[in-house]
Amino acid sequence: MPPVSGSISASLSASLADALALLLPVDCAGCGVADEALCDGCRGSLVPAPTRRLLDDEVRVHSALAFEGVPARVIRGLKEDGRTGLAVPLGLALRAAVRAAGVAGEAVLVPVPSSRPALRRRGFAVTPLLARRTGLPVIPLLAPARTVADQRGLDRDARARNVAGSLRVRARHTARVGDRPIVVVDDVLTTGATLVEATRTLRAAGLPVAAAATVAATPRRSSETRSGSDLRHA
């Protein structure tokens, strides 16, 4: 029997986790109420309200939710507890963030890849799974080029140094892009160091990155972050 590739293995792991979630009793990922993976109230807390942030004057990032309260708990349920069924509502939120970028109808999504240690630990790649749940075209153009340290606890400059040179372009997939614009996607925007590095890597290879999108962003008070109503007048 031929070996199973890493991407196929990760997809099988995610599908198995989805199936088990239907069979095993669960509590709501947002509030803990029994016997519901996500209650109606918490599902309502995932209604997108896209915001925009500009990183390094060159990367425009749209985020569907604020990374706090219910959205933060649901994202952690996916990432830390392996509750892959939560990727469906979170993927819909990500789709809204992509639409806010104004290129959803023609763009292709390029997910930020999981690090090798994270992939081994979880058994599935978080952002590629979320990207597939948007229903939009996804091309796995990026791959890890080297191992990076855990970003948690690092400040903005340390995060940028940590991820510098950490990604590479999978050349065999570049022809699939054609002249369509790329939206780089990730789960959570914190300092934006990873998205900046992903965009830099793709643009250095001559690939047309139009914007970036995330499911959620850590809240901040800044003129760079605008509400959905602001976006309509931008």
N, C-alpha and C positions, 0 to 999 in steps of 0.2 A: 504494500500500500504506500503511495507516495506521501512524503511529509506534508503536513498542513502548514501553510504560510502563517506568519505572525498576524497579518490583517484578517485572514479567514478565521484563525483561532480566536482572535479577539471578538469577531462578530458572532461566532458560535457561543462564546462565553456570555456575551450580552443577551443573546436570544434565550439561552438556558436560564439566565437570571430573570428575564421577563416572564418565562413560563412558570418558574417557581413562585414568582410574586402573585400569580393567579391562584396558586394552590395553598400557600401558607398564609396564616392570619398575620395581618400587618396593622400598624397604627399610622395615622395620618402623619406624613413627613413634615407638615407645617405646624400642627398643633398637638399631635399625639392622641387624638380621639381614636377609639378602638374601631377596628374592622373596616377602615377606609384608608386606601393608600394616599388619597388626597381628597379631603372633604371639600364641599362646595364653597365654604367660606374661604378656605386657603387657596382654592383654585381661582377665586375672584381676586385674591391678592397677587396673582400672576398676570393680571391683565396688563399688557405693555403700556408704558408711558415713556416713549423713547427720548433720550437726552443725547447731546453731542459734546464731545470733547476733542480739542485739537492738541495733538502731541508733537512736540518739536517742530511746530509750524509746517508739518508736512504729512502727518497721518491724521485723518479725520475718522474718529471712532464714534459709532452710534451704539448705545446700550439700551436694552428694553426695560430693565428694572433696576432698582436700587438694591445693592447687596446689603440688606439688613432685614430683620424680622423674618417673615414667612419665606420670601424668596431666598434668603441666605440659608435658612434651615433646609429648604427643599434641595438647593444645589449641594449642600453638604450631604444630604441623604443619598444623592446620586454618587458623589465623588467618594465619600468616606464609608458609606454603608452598602454600596453596590446596588442600590435600588434603581436599576436601569429603566424600569417602567416610567420613572419620573422624567426621562429624556423626552417623552412625547409633549407634555405641556411646556417644558423648557425649550424644546425645539421650536414650538410655535412662537414663543417669545423671541427667540433668536431670529426667526423669519421676519417678525415685525421690525426688529432692529435693522435687518438688511434692507427692508422696504424703505425705512426712514432714510437710508443712504441714497435713495433715488435711482438705484440701478438694478433692482431685483429682477425685472423682467428679462434682462439680457446677461446678467452677471453669472460668474461661476464662483462658488465658495471654495476657499482654500483654508482648511483648518490648521491651527497650530498643533503640531503633533505632541503627544504625550512623551515624556522622557522614558527611557528604557526602564529605570527603577519603578516609576509610577505604573507603567504598563504591566510589569511583573506583579506588582503589589495588588493592583485592582483586577487584572485579567481582561480589561477592556480599555480602549482609548476614549477619554471623556469627550473632547471637542469633536473628533470625527463622528462619534455617535450622535451628538447634538446636531451637527451639520446635516447628517442624513435625515434626521427627523424634521428638518425644515421642508423637505420635499423639493428643494432646489438642487440644481446640478452641483456636484461636489467633485473636486479633483485633488487627490492627495499629493500636491506638488512639493510639500516640505517634509523633511525628515531630520532627525537629530544628527548633528555632525560630531558632537562630543557630549560628555556627561557634564551636567551643571549641578551646582549645589542647590539645596532647598531654598526657594526664594523667601519663605516666611521669615520675618524678623529682619530682613535686609531693607535699608533705605533706598531711595530712588537711584542714587549714583551707584550703590553696590549692586543693585539689581541689574543695571545697565552693563556693568562690568561682568557680572556673572553670566549673562546671556550673549555677550558679544562673540560672534563667530560660532554660535552653538547650533546653527541650522544650515542645511544645504538644500539645494533644489534637486529634485528627482528629474533628471533630464529626459527620461523616457516618457514623461507625462506632459512635457511642455507643448507638444504639437496639438494636444487636445484642447488647449485654450483658444487657439486661433486668435481672432481680434476681439474676443469678448473681454470686458473689464473684470478684474478680480476683486472680490471682497474677502479680506482675510478675517477669519472668525476665531473667537476664543470664548471660554466660558465666563471669566470674570476679568474686568479691567481694574487694576490697582494703580500702579505707577505707569503702566503702559510700556515698560521696557521690552517685554516679549513681543508685543505687537509692532513696536518700532523696529526691532531686529528682524522680525519676519518680513515686514515690508521692505526693509533695506535689502535683505537677501534676494527677494523676488525681483525688485527693481534692478539690482545689480546684474541679474540674468536677463534683463530686457523685457520683463513681464509687466503688463499694464495693471498695476494696483490702483483701483479707484478709491477705495475706502476700507475701513475695518468695522466689524460689528461684534458685539458681545451680548450674552444673555443679561448680564448685570454689571454694574460698576459700583465701586465703593463710593459712598457719598462724599462730596466735597463742595465747598463754597468757592466758586470761581466764575469769572466772566466767560471762561472757556466752556462751561457747562450750561446748556440751554434746555428749556423745557420743550415738550412736543409742540406747544403752540408757538414758541419762538422759532422752531424749525420751519414751520409753515410760512414764516415771513422772512426767512433768511435769504 
